[in-house]
């Protein structure tokens, strides 16, 4: 039996556990039934049904997990809902589905979660359609089925509504599933960041240690809720009344845990009994140790917390903060409340957290909220993206990422959220040495095409964050440069060229060094209204001492009057004054221009229509490529001259012989490929020559019309999950890494852009008099590979090489497929944590 258990979120952000029913659940099912209201029993069983007869009970809890399946939802060990399906006859395509939820938990999204997991199990069992019978007055259950995104057909007969619907995943059902996921995950984070009260476990009465520090930061940071230190013996801790247990307070939503690892389980139990919604575990000694004991303790922490309905930040984290004036939560190790602003900041690193907050404050970058996830055993960057998407206090998202938990989900969320809020991420572009897939440039392109502004350093994260948080996006790449130092303006112009920006006509404009702030401001204001300028770069060098009056030396005020009032982004390098808050100021013009270039790249991405993911016709086939309409020219292996001749006779002349060696089968230049062999003697002669040089193994393949050799690849990337690559074939392009890459699935615009992106792409458009190839056929092939990658996670790698592109279409001559367990959870799977 496949284990289908999962922790899932309800619509209110509470965690519950879903698992397959077991024979030992009989007592729990009876207990749940006894808690049902008479109405719930009637709506489920169409009769009063006060007690479950023993025969029915045994049938309920004993299923074969194939033709008959059932899931229970439980919290704290108590079963509170059950959903089941039963196939309507051997080999039938239909199954009847039924759900029931305890009264106290109705209306919290349990029915839709059960339906998703039941449908996934049924699809795996070969069932394609669900049927259900629902009483007309059971409006809640009718909504569960109607709102799931399936095409539901209704019939009314004999006082019952008969529902029938196919359970294959569709764009609509996935969109419904993802939107429910977003609401539940956002709600779970909102409960962590806006608690009514906070309990602190592990704060010493002496005032020393991590727990005492966080308690002081909560107390002194202006938190608007209640703060309760939990201590086994002290009456007061940090000047606050101490409680022996969180159960003695009624307003605790969040618990901060700073006790040794051995004591964490007791804290979880106490917090659960108090109805706490979430834990921030700053304690170390868990999975980060790399030991079996630490990893096991971390798993037990998450299991126990989820069983009690709680989410966990950490362990080994810095904490969380919310600067909203109605909350003012500083449950972190940073001794000051972060400056209030419009940027949401997620940091995976706990060790760097305090330094990152200090740097944000120094740069004048205000935050809406901050989360340090540490080991990221539960709450991750994806959860925060879901929360910030609809958070009215957040305009910009900043991410410091060391690893990716669910790459497929990250890519999906980034593409969606990036359309409304910029995402800036420090994330490594390095990949394992020798690994297949994109190089550093390819990884950077993947981030850019997903709408993520990837930066190399923390300093650049804040450079870009300051600009996006305070300035409008550029409408183009024409830059007006204004400065009172020719050396600085020339440096700015050179930096613009390196960053892909165009210096606007008539610029740089050099203001005389002896000019005062008013004159400088006049020139800057004129540039700000210049229709030929999309963005401004300002460089100010100090005047000669004593040359200007105090009023005329106030360059900061002159610059701020333009930078804060205009509709064009303005970046400033001033060697004179400290710029006021809101002005995007940088220590060098190179850094200023680099930040502006990143913003321009993001604005360009926003202006490009996202495209659509086309439907791909599939066929039933055990061959995964054939199933997605990817036909590979047939080839036969041979280990001798006689076998090669027999294979050629079978395929039909003319044929080609290729060395079976992976690195040789495309090397026409080395003689490892022989073409246009028209008879048996030619095949035998070519085989003898090749076997002597490269070994006995060859592939025999029927000749196809010539074309431009291309390569299509599919690999798993640690940041994006499955990614598709395209380039032209040949040793030189392989050596240079001349590939275009996009996350799967591909939109129509993705595929068209990939075909034109490689540096060698002019060969496809008719280079030096050659006839252009069918680029649309190449794009369609890429779309099919992208769809395969998205829907078949067991395909770990795929390489089509060569693909011959011709004016009349394409031919795939060779394919390599690597199958294996999915590298990460498919993004189309039912919701789970």
N, C-alpha and C positions, 0 to 999 in steps of 0.2 A: 504494500500500500504506500503510495506516495504521500509524504507529509505535506499537508496543505495549511498547516497552522500559521497564524500571522497575528501580530498586534496591529490594530486598526484604530483610527480616530473617528469619533462621532462628530456631529456638526457643532457641538459645543466645545470641542477641543479635548474631550476626555478620551483616554485610551481604554480599550477593552481588548480581550483576547478572543480570537476566532480559531476554532479547531474542528476536526471531524468528530462526529459523535462516536461514543464507545459504549460497549455493553454495560460498563460500570456506571454509566450516567443515568441509569433508571431512577435512582433515588432523587437525583437532582432534577430530572424532568417532572417527577411527581410533585416535588416541592414547588417548582415554577408554576405548574398547573394550578396548585392550590392558591397561588397568589393572584391568579387571573381574576378579573371581574367577570360577572355573569355575561356582560356584553362581549368581552373579548372572547370568551369561550364560544358564545353563540356565533360570532362573526367568523371564527376559525373553523368550527366543526358543524355549523348549520343546525345546532341543537344545543340544549343546555349542557350536556356532557359534564356532569359535576365531578366524576372521577374517571381516571383512565383504567379500563379493564386490563388485567394482567396480560392477556393475549395481545392487545393493542400495544401495550407498553413494550413488550419484548420485540414486537415488530418495529417499533419506533427506534429502538436503540441498537438493533442488529441489522446492519446494512452491508452490502458487498463492496461499497465504495467504487462502483462502476455503473451498473444499471440502476442501482439505488444508492443515493448519497445523501448525507445530512451533515449540516454544520451547526454547532452551538456557539453562542456568544456568551462569554462569562466575564465577570469582574470579581476580584477577591475570592475566587473559587466558586461563586454562585452563578448558576446558569440563568440567563435572563431572556434568551431568545433562541429559537431554532428555525432553521430553514432546510427544506429537503426537496429532492426531485425523485421521481420514479419513472423509469422507462415504460412506455405503453406497449409492452410486448417485446419478445426477442428480436434483436436487430432493428427495432423500430427507430425512426428518426425523431420521434416526438417523446417528450417526457412531461409528466405533470409536475408542477412546482407549487409549493405552499410555504408560507412564512407565518410565524406568530411571535409577538414581542410582548414581554411583560408590561403591564399598564404604566408603571413608573418610568419606563424607558422609551415609551412610544413618542414619535415626533422628533427623534434625535438622530435619524439617518441610519438606524440599524437595518431596516428592511432593504435599503438600496445597497448596503455593503454585502449583506447576505446574497442578494440577487447577483451581484457581480461575481462573487466567488463560486456560487452554484453554476452560473453560466460558463465560467472558465473550466470547471470540472466536467461539466456536461460536454463541452466541445472536445475535450481530451478523450471522452468516452465515445465519440462519434455521434453525439446527439446534436441535431441542428435546430430544433424548435422546441419551445416551451408552450405548454397549455396550462391554463389556470381557470378555476371556477371561483367567482367572488360574488358575495351578496351585494345587491345594488347599494345598500346603505353603508357598506364598508368603503367609504370614500377614500380613507387614508391608504388602504391597500391598492385600490384602483389607481391612485396617484403614483404609488411606487412603481407600478408597471408602466403606466403611461409616460412618466417622466424619465425613464431609463435611457431614452434615445433609440429604442427599438421601434420597428414598424408594427404596432399592435393592432390586430383586427378584433373587433368586438361583435358578439352576437348575444341577444337576450332571449332566453327560453326557460320556461318553467320556473320563473322567479329568480333566475341566476344569470349573471353576466359571464359568458364564456369568452376567454381571451386566448388568442394564439399569436405568437410572434417568433420570428427567427432570432437566434442568439449569436449569430456571427458578428464580430466586431465591425462597426462602421465608423466613419468619420464623426457622425452625430453622437453615437454612443460613447466614443472616446472623449469627445469634447464635454459631454455631460459628466463623465467620470472625472476628468481633469479639473473641471470647474468645482465639483464637489470636493475634490482633494484640496484645491486651493483654499476654499472657504474653511475647511476643517483645520488645515495646517496653520493658516493665518490666525484662526481663533485660538489655537493652542499656544501660539507665540504671544498673542495679545494678553492672554491670562498670565504669562510669565512676566511681561514687561509692565503691566498695570495692576499690580496686586493691591488688595485692600490693606493687607498686613503682611509682615515678613517675620519669620522666625529664624533665629541664628543659632545653630548648633555648633558648639566647639569654641565659643568665646570664653576665654579664661577670666576669672575674677581679678587676676593680677593686672590685666590690661595688656599682657604680652601675647604675641602670636598672631597668626593670620585671622582667626575667627574674631579676636578682639579688634583688629584693625578694620575689618569689614563692618563690624557692629558700629564702630565710631564713625565710619564714612556714611553709613545709613543715617545715624543719629544726627550728624552735623551737616549733612548735605541738603536738609530741608525736605526729606521724604514726607509726603502728605498723609501717609497711612500710619498704622501702628507698627512699632518695632518691638519684638519680644525675644530677649535672650533666653535660651533654654539651657538650664544648668542643673546638675543633679543635687547640688547642695547650697549654693550661694543664694542669698536673698536678693542681691543686686549685682548687676554686671554692667560696667561702663556707665554707671549712674542710672540705669534703667531697672525696673523691677524684673526679677528673673522668675521664670516658670519652671516647674519640674517636667511639664509635658506640654506640647502644643495643643493637646486636647482641652486644656484649661482656658484657651482663648477661642473666640468664635469668628474671628475675622482674618485668619491666616490663609493666604492663597499661595505664598511662595516660601520655601525653606532654603536657607543658605547653609551648606554642610561643610564644616571645616574640622571634622573629627578624624582620627586615624582610620585607615581602611577597615580594620576589624570592627569598628563601631558603627560603620555606615549602615549596615543592615538594620540595626536597632533603630536608627534615626528614620529609615524608610518606613518601618512599621509604625512608629509614633506619628510621623507626618501623615501617613495614610489614614490612621484612626482619626486625625484631626480634620480630614477632608481637604488637605493641601492639594493644590493643582499642579505644582511643579517644583523641581529641586534644582538648585545650582550647586554642584559639587565641586568645590575648589580643592578638596583633598586629593593628594597624589598617591601613587602606589598601586595603580591599576594596570590597564593594558599597556601604558607607555613603558612599563618596566621590561616588557618582552618576555616575562616569565609565565609559565603555565598558571601559576597561582594568581598572578595579577590579571591575566586575561579572563580566568574563570570568575574572579571576584567582580570584574566589570560586567560580564554577562549576567551574573546573578543580580547585580544592582539594577540593571535595566529591566530584567525579567520581573523583579519584585515591584519596581516602580510602575511599570506598565500594568501589572496585574491589579494595582491599586488605583489606576486611572491617572497616573502622573507622568509628565514628561521630564526629561533630564537634560540639563546643560552641563557638559563635562563628561567624566570627571577630569581633574587636573586642569581646571580652567581659571581664568582671571575673574570672571563674573559678568554681570549684566548691568546696563544703565539705561535710563529713560529720562531725557531732559525736559519732557513736557511739563509745563508749569503746574498742571493738575496732578502730577505724579512725583517728579524730582527724585527718582530712584537711583542711588549710587551704591549698588551691591557689588562693588569691585574692590580690587586691591589698590586702585588709584586713589590718592588722598584728596582729590578734588573732583567736584562734579564737572563732567565735560561741558564745554561751552555749548549753549543751545544753538542749533542750526537746522539745516535741511538735509543733512547727509546721514544715511544709515550705514553703520560700519560693522562688518563681521570679520573677526580675526580667529583663525583656527589656533594660532599660537597663544598659549597662556603666558609663556615666559616673556614674550615680546610685548604683551598687551599694555603694560604700564608705559613703556617707552613709546608705543604707537599713540596712545592717548596724549602723552606729553607733546609729541611732535604735532599732532593735530591742533592742540591748543596754541602752540607756538606759531603755527602758520595761520591762525585765525580761522580755522575751519570748524564751524559749529556742527554738532551732531544732533540728530533726532533721537537715535537710540544706538546702543553698542552691545554686542554679544561676543564674548570670547568662548569658543566651544571646546577648547582643550582637546581631549581625545576624540571628541565628536562621536561618542557612543550612541547618541540618540539625536538631539537637535543638531542640524547641519546647516550649511550655507543655503541649501535648497529651501529649507523651512523659512529662513529669513527672507529669501527672495519672494516666497509666497506671501509673507506678511507685508513686506514693503511695497508690493505691487499696488495695493489699495490703501496704503497708509497715507492719509492726507498730510502728515507732518514730514514726509520724506520725498525729496525730489531727486536725489542722487544716491546710488548704491556703491559702496566701497567694499571690496573683498580682499582679504589677505589669506590666500589658500596655499596649503602645502600638499594636500591630496584631494581627490574628488571621490565622494562616496557613491553617487549614482550618476555616472557621466551622461547617460542618455537623458535623464531627467534634467540635469543642469543645462544641456544644450537646448532642450525644448523650452525650459523656463526663460533662458537668456534671450532666445529669439522672440519670445512673446513680450516679456517685460521690457526689453530694450527698446521696444517701439514707443514706450511712454516715459521711461525713466532710464537715463544712462547708467550703465554698469561699468565700473572701473575695477580691474582685478590685477593684483600681483600674483602671477602664476608662472611657474617655470615652463619654458619652451623646450627644455632638454628632454630627450627621450633615451631609453636604454641603448647603449652602443650596439650597433649592428641590427637593431630592431627594424622590421619592415614598417613603412609608413612615412608620414611627413617629417621633413627636417625642420630646423628652427624657423626658417622662413615660412614653411608650410603650416606649422603650428600657429604662428602669428596670424597667418591668413585665416585659419579656422576660427580663431577668436573674433577677428574683425568681421567675418561673414556671419557670425552668430550675434553680432551687435554688441560684443563685449570689447571694451577698450583695455587691451592687455598692456601692462607696463612692466618694466624690468625690476624696478626698485621701489622701496617704500617711499623714498623722496619723490619719485615721479608719481606715485599714487596720490600724494597730497598736492603735487603740482597741478595735476589734472582735476582733482577733486575741488580745489579752490576755484578754478576757472569755471567748472560746470555748476558749482553751487551758487555763484554770484553773478555770472555773466550769461547773456543770451548765446544761443548757438550761432555759428557763422552761417551765412546764406551762400557762401562760395569760398574760393581759395585765394581771392585777390587781397593782398595785405598792404595796408598803408603804414609805412615806417616813419616815425617822427622822433627826432632826437636832437640834442645840442652837442653831440660829439660825433664827428665823422667816423671815428674808429668804431664806435658802438653801432652806428647805423649800418656800416659795412659788414660788421659781424652779423647783425640781424639779417641783412640781405643774403649773406652766404648761408646762414642757418635756414632761411626760408627755402632756398634752392635744395638743400639737403633734405628738408622735410616735405618736399612735394608741394610747397606753396609758391604762388606767383606774386612777385612784388608788383603792386599796382602801378599803372603808368603815371609818371610824374613823381615817383617816390624812389628812394628815401627823400624826405624833406628835412634838411639840416637847418635847425634854428641856430643863429649865431651864439657862441659860448657866452657872450656878455649879455644876452637877452635875459630879462627877468621872467618871473613866473607868469605874469599877466600876458606878456607877448607869447610865451611858450603855449599858454592855454588857448590863445586866439588861433594859433596855427593848428593846434590839436582839435579844436572845435570845428575848424574848417574841414579837416580830414574826416572827422566823424560824420559830416553831412555830405561827403563826396560820394556820388552815386557809383563811382568806379571802384569803391573800396568796400570789402566785406568784413574786414577785421583790422584792428590796429595793434601795432607793436610800438611801444614807447620806451625810449632810453634816455635817462637823465643823468648827466655827469655833474659833479659839484662845481659851482661857479668859483671864481677866484675869491679868496677870503676878503671880506670888506668891500667887495665890488657892488653888492646889492643891499638895499634896505631890507629890514626884517620882513616887511609886508611883501616886497617883490621877490623874496627868496623862499616864499611858502609854496614850493612846487607841489607838495602833497595835496593842498587844497585845490590847486588848479587842475591837477590830474584827476582828482576824485570828482570834480564837477562834471567832467566828461565821462569818465569810466563808469560812474554810477547812474548817469542819467541817459546815456545813449542806448541805441538799439543794436549796436555792433559790439562784439566781444573785444575787450581791450586788455592786453597783457602789458605789464610795466616792469622795467628794470630801473630802479632808482638808487643811485649811489649818494643821494642827498638826504631824504627824509624817510621816516617810517610811514608806510601807506596806511590809511584808515581801513577799518574792517570793510570788506566787500570789494576792495580793489585787488585784483589778481596780480600780486607782486612777486618777483623772482630775483634771486641774487645775480643771475647772469642772463643775457639776451638769449643764449643758446637754450637754456632751460625754459624761458618764456615761450620761445618759438616752438620748442618741442611739445609743450603742453597744448599750444594752439593747433599744431598739426594733428595731435590726437583728437581734439575736438572736431576739427574739420573732417577727419576720416569718419567719425561717428555721424556727423551731420550728412555726409555723402551717403552713408548706409541708410539713414532714415529717408532720404529723398528717393531712393531706389524702391520701386514697388516690390513687395516680398515674393510675389509669384504664388503659384498654387502647386500642390503635390498632385500630379495627374493620377487618375486611376490606371491600373495596369491589369490587363487581362491575364489571368492565370489558367493553367490546366492541371488536372490531376496527373501527377507523375511522381515516381520514386526519385527521379533525377531532379535535384533542386534547381538546376539551371533550366532544364526543359520546362519545369513548372512555371517559370517566370518568362518564358518566351525567349530564352537566350540559347540559340542553337550553335553548337560547336561542330566544325567540320570533322567528319569521322576520321579516326586514325587507328592503326593496328600496330601492336608491338611485334618485334621480330628479334630473334637471337641468332639467326643464321641466314645465309644467303637464300637457302630454299624457303625458309619462312618469309623472308622479305619478298621473294618473287610471288609466293602464294598470296600474301597480303595484297600485293599490287594487282594480281589477277582478280582478286575479290573486289577491290575498290574501283578498278577500271583505270586505264592509262589516259593521260600521263599522270605520274605520281611524283611525290617528293620524299626523300629520305632525310631524317633528322636524327642526330645523336640523341639518345635517351637521357643523357646527362643534363641536369637542370640548368647548369651554367653554359651549356654548349648548344642546346637545341635551337637557338636563334642566331648562332654565330656563322653566318654565311661567309664572313671574311676569313674564318679559320678553316673553311672546308667542312664544317660540321653539319652543313645543310646542302643537299644536292637537289636541284630543281629540274623539272621538265624531263623526267626519265620516261621514255616512250615505249620501251619494250623490256622483255625479260633480261636480255643481255646487259642492257644499260643499268638495270636495277642490280644485277649480280655484280657487275664491275664496280659500281658505286659503293655497294655494301662492303666488298672486299677492301677497298681503299679506306673507308671510314672505320671498319673494324680494326684494321691495323693501327690506326692513329688514335682512335678514341674508345675502343672497346667494342664488344659484340652487340650491345643493346642499341636498337634503333627504333624509330617510329616511322611507319609508312602512312602517307596521307595523300589523298587525291588532290591534284592541283586545283587551285581556284584562281580567278583572274587577279592580276597584280593590283597593288594599291599602296597607299601610304601606311606604313606600320605604326600602330598606336598601342598603348598599354592602358588597361583599366584595372585598378586595384581596389580591394576592400580590406581594411584592417581595423583592429580595435585600438582606439586612442584612449589613454587614461583620463583625459579631460572631457572628451566628447562622445565616447563610446564608438560605434561604428562610423567610419569616415570613408568616403569614396575618393579615389585619386585618378587623375587622367593626365597622360602625357604622350609624347611621340616616342616611338621605339628607337632603340639604338644605344650603343655603348656610351656615346657622348652625353646624351640626355640623361641616361641613368647616372653617369658620373656626376653631372651637374645638379641632379635632383630636380630636373625641370618638370614639375608636376603641379597641377591644380588640385586643391583638396576642398571638400565640403562635408559637413555632417549629414548623415542619412536621417530621414529620407530627403531626396532632392526635389526641389521645386522645378518647374519648367525654366525659370530664369536662372537658377543655379546651374542646371545642366548646360544651357546655352552659353553661359559665361565661362564654364569650365573648358569647353571646347576651344574657346578663343583665348584663354589665359596663358598657356605655356609660351615661353619665348620662341619655341619652334613652330607655333601655330600657323604662321604664314604659309608653311608647306601645305596646309589643308585648304588654303584659299586660292591656290593656283599660282605657286611661286615660279617665276621665270618662265612663264608660258605654259606651265602644266595646267591641266583641267581641274577646277575646284572639285573637292570631294563632297559627298552628301553629309554635311555637318549636322543636319537634322537627324539623320539615322544614328550618328554618334551620340547625340543628345538623348535620343530615345533609349539607346543601350545603357547610358549612364543612369537614366531614370529607373530602368528595370533593375539594375544592380543596387541602386539606392533603396528601392522598395524591398528587394530581397533582404538587404542588410537590416532593415527596420523590422521586418516581420519574421525573420528566421535567425534568431540570436545564436542558434547552434552553429551557424556558419561563422567561424572565427577569422578566417582569411580567405580571400579569393583573388586570383590573378588571371586576367585574360591577356595573353601575350603570345603572339601578336594578334592584334585586331587590324585587319586590312580595310582601310577606308577608300572607297572608290566613288566616282560620280553617281553610280547606280545603287549604292548601299554599302554595307559592311559585311565582313566575314570574320568570325572568331575561329582562329586556327588552333589555339591551345588554351586549356583552362586548368588551373590548379585550385582545388578547394580543400580547405582544412576545416574539419568538423570537430566539435568538442563541446563541453559544458559551457553555457553562456558565461562570458566574463563578468557580466553584471545583470541585475534584474531587468527583464524586458520592460520597456516603458508602457507597454500595452497590457501588462498584468493587472489583476484586480488591486485595488488600493490596499496598501499595508505600509507599516513603518519599517 
